[in-house]
Amino acid sequence: RDNMKVKNHLLFDATEVYNGSNNHDSHNDLALVWANRFDLTMLSGSDYHRLGPPPAGGILTEEPIRTNDELYDVLVHRRFTPLHPGEMPVYYDAKIDEDIKK
């Protein structure tokens, strides 16, 4: 995002190289350069904090993740693929939004 400051890369284990927000420019291109330059684990997120269809984003894993410890293990050992648009179907059920509004 704008107004971000470059920090010591040794302070980071990972960085989000795809942020699916359509509310601002996340500068995914710069995050990808940073991750490649410093061999950081590359993450992907939808930045989905509202009702309605989510943008693509997330990670693909071989095994289901049920706990924070399992997620931590998958991320630390890089046993996942970060996803971005065009790589995954996004399933949306408007009924879920209606249930949340109740």
C-alpha positions as CSV (number, residue, x, y, z in Angstrom):
1,R,0.0,0.0,0.0
2,D,1.0,3.6,-0.2
3,N,2.9,5.1,2.7
4,M,4.5,1.7,3.6
5,K,8.1,1.8,4.8
6,V,10.8,-0.7,3.8
7,K,12.0,-2.7,6.9
8,N,14.9,-5.0,7.5
9,H,14.0,-8.2,5.5
10,L,15.5,-10.3,8.4
11,L,12.4,-9.4,10.5
12,F,10.1,-11.3,8.1
13,D,9.4,-15.0,7.6
14,A,6.9,-14.5,4.8
15,T,5.1,-11.8,2.8
16,E,1.7,-11.7,1.1
17,V,2.5,-11.5,-2.6
18,Y,-1.1,-11.5,-3.7
19,N,-3.7,-9.4,-1.9
20,G,-7.1,-9.6,-3.6
21,S,-8.5,-6.3,-2.3
22,N,-10.3,-4.2,-4.9
23,N,-10.5,-1.3,-2.5
24,H,-6.8,-0.2,-2.9
25,D,-3.7,-1.0,-4.8
26,S,-1.8,-3.5,-2.7
27,H,1.3,-3.3,-4.9
28,N,1.4,-7.1,-5.3
29,D,4.1,-6.6,-7.9
30,L,6.5,-5.0,-5.3
31,A,5.7,-7.6,-2.7
32,L,6.6,-10.4,-5.2
33,V,10.0,-8.7,-6.0
34,W,10.7,-8.3,-2.2
35,A,9.8,-12.0,-1.6
36,N,12.0,-13.3,-4.4
37,R,14.9,-11.0,-3.5
38,F,15.0,-12.2,0.1
39,D,13.7,-15.8,-0.3
40,L,10.6,-15.1,1.8
41,T,7.7,-17.5,2.0
42,M,5.1,-16.2,-0.4
43,L,1.5,-16.0,0.8
44,S,-1.8,-15.1,-0.9
45,G,-5.0,-13.7,0.6
46,S,-8.4,-12.6,-0.6
47,D,-8.5,-9.6,1.8
48,Y,-12.2,-10.5,2.1
49,H,-13.8,-8.5,4.9
50,R,-17.3,-7.9,3.6
51,L,-20.4,-9.6,2.3
52,G,-20.5,-10.7,-1.4
53,P,-18.4,-12.8,-3.7
54,P,-14.8,-12.9,-2.5
55,P,-11.9,-12.2,-4.8
56,A,-9.6,-15.1,-5.6
57,G,-6.7,-15.7,-3.3
58,G,-5.5,-18.1,-0.6
59,I,-3.3,-21.2,-0.5
60,L,-3.7,-24.7,-1.9
61,T,-2.5,-27.6,0.3
62,E,-2.2,-31.3,-0.1
63,E,-3.7,-31.9,3.4
64,P,-6.6,-30.3,5.2
65,I,-5.8,-27.7,7.8
66,R,-7.8,-28.0,11.0
67,T,-5.8,-26.2,13.6
68,N,-3.4,-23.3,13.9
69,D,-0.6,-25.7,14.6
70,E,-1.3,-27.5,11.3
71,L,-1.4,-24.2,9.4
72,Y,1.9,-23.1,11.0
73,D,3.6,-26.4,10.0
74,V,2.3,-26.1,6.4
75,L,3.5,-22.5,6.2
76,V,6.9,-23.0,7.8
77,H,7.7,-26.0,5.6
78,R,6.3,-24.4,2.5
79,R,3.9,-27.2,1.8
80,F,1.4,-25.1,-0.1
81,T,0.9,-23.1,-3.3
82,P,-0.1,-19.5,-3.1
83,L,-3.1,-18.8,-5.5
84,H,-4.1,-15.8,-7.4
85,P,-6.9,-15.0,-10.0
86,G,-7.2,-17.6,-12.8
87,E,-5.7,-20.4,-10.7
88,M,-8.7,-21.4,-8.6
89,P,-12.5,-21.4,-8.8
90,V,-14.2,-19.1,-6.4
91,Y,-17.5,-20.5,-5.0
92,Y,-20.0,-18.1,-3.7
93,D,-23.3,-18.8,-2.1
94,A,-25.4,-15.7,-1.6
95,K,-27.5,-17.5,1.1
96,I,-24.4,-17.4,3.4
97,D,-24.5,-13.6,3.2
98,E,-28.2,-13.6,4.0
99,D,-27.6,-15.9,7.0
100,I,-24.8,-13.5,8.3
101,K,-27.1,-10.5,8.0
102,K,-29.7,-12.1,10.4
